[in-house]
Amino acid sequence: MRGKVTQRAVEKTAISKAWVIEKLVENVERAMQAEPVRRKTGDGEEEVPGEFVYNGSVANKALELLGKELGMFIDRKEVGGPNEFDRMSDEELRAFLEEPIESAVRSATGHSKQKH
């Protein structure tokens, strides 16, 4: 249900991935003074001569979102406590690392782990 509502909202507002990326790039350029300040006039927009505004937080956020979309960043999570893995043998470490993979395979194939 939520997916259909979101899809309808996207269609109704004509928002696309390309449009969002385009607007993020535009924000970066403006925030980093690459774009002049514009003001609305009765018949459109005009540049304000000599007016440039730097807004680093806007530029950083837009760059972060663009980087995430392009897969440039990896979210890392700390697993285990300090020195927890130092106490494990190679076999214990291997089993610890393989368990999430085995669990994902079981979920994907619909098989549950059977112990003998």
C-alpha positions in Angstrom: 0.0 0.0 0.0 2.7 2.5 1.0 4.6 1.7 -2.2 1.6 2.5 -4.3 1.0 5.8 -2.5 4.6 6.8 -2.9 4.5 5.9 -6.6 1.4 8.0 -7.2 3.0 10.9 -5.4 6.1 10.6 -7.5 4.0 10.5 -10.7 1.8 13.4 -9.6 4.8 15.6 -8.8 6.9 14.4 -11.8 9.8 13.7 -9.4 12.4 11.3 -10.8 15.8 10.1 -9.7 17.4 12.2 -12.4 15.5 15.3 -11.3 16.6 14.8 -7.7 20.2 14.3 -8.7 20.0 17.4 -10.9 18.7 19.5 -8.0 21.4 18.2 -5.6 24.1 19.2 -8.1 22.4 22.6 -8.5 22.4 23.0 -4.7 26.2 22.1 -4.5 27.0 24.6 -7.2 25.0 27.4 -5.6 26.2 26.6 -2.1 29.8 26.6 -3.1 29.4 30.0 -4.9 29.5 28.4 -8.3 26.1 29.8 -9.0 25.2 33.5 -8.7 22.3 34.5 -6.5 19.0 34.8 -8.5 15.9 36.7 -7.6 12.4 36.3 -9.0 11.1 39.1 -11.2 7.7 39.7 -12.7 8.8 37.9 -15.9 11.2 35.2 -14.6 14.5 35.4 -12.8 17.5 37.6 -12.9 21.0 37.4 -11.5 22.0 39.7 -8.7 25.2 41.3 -9.9 28.2 40.4 -7.7 26.2 38.4 -5.2 27.4 34.9 -4.4 26.6 33.0 -1.2 28.6 30.2 0.4 26.8 27.7 2.5 29.1 24.8 3.3 26.5 22.7 5.2 24.2 22.7 2.2 27.0 21.8 -0.1 28.2 19.0 2.2 24.7 17.5 2.6 24.1 17.6 -1.1 27.5 16.0 -1.8 26.8 13.3 0.8 23.4 12.4 -0.7 25.0 12.3 -4.2 27.8 10.2 -3.0 25.4 7.7 -1.3 23.4 7.5 -4.5 26.5 6.7 -6.5 27.6 4.1 -4.0 30.7 6.0 -3.0 30.4 5.5 0.7 30.2 2.3 2.8 28.3 2.3 6.1 30.5 0.5 8.6 29.3 -1.0 11.8 31.4 -2.1 14.7 30.8 -5.8 15.4 31.7 -7.2 18.8 33.4 -5.6 21.7 37.0 -4.4 22.1 39.4 -7.3 21.7 36.6 -9.8 21.4 38.1 -11.4 18.3 41.6 -11.6 19.8 40.3 -14.4 22.1 38.8 -16.4 19.2 40.6 -19.2 17.4 40.8 -19.1 13.6 38.0 -21.8 13.5 35.8 -19.7 15.8 36.4 -16.6 13.7 35.6 -18.5 10.5 32.3 -19.8 11.9 31.4 -16.3 13.2 32.0 -14.8 9.8 30.2 -17.5 7.9 27.0 -17.6 10.0 25.4 -14.5 8.5 26.1 -15.8 5.0 24.7 -19.3 5.8 21.6 -17.6 7.4 21.0 -15.5 4.3 21.3 -18.5 2.0 18.8 -20.4 4.2 16.4 -17.5 4.1 16.7 -17.1 0.4 16.2 -20.8 -0.4 13.5 -21.4 2.3 15.6 -24.0 4.1 16.1 -24.1 7.8 19.3 -25.3 9.4 19.0 -28.9 10.5 21.2 -30.2 13.3 22.0 -33.9 13.4 
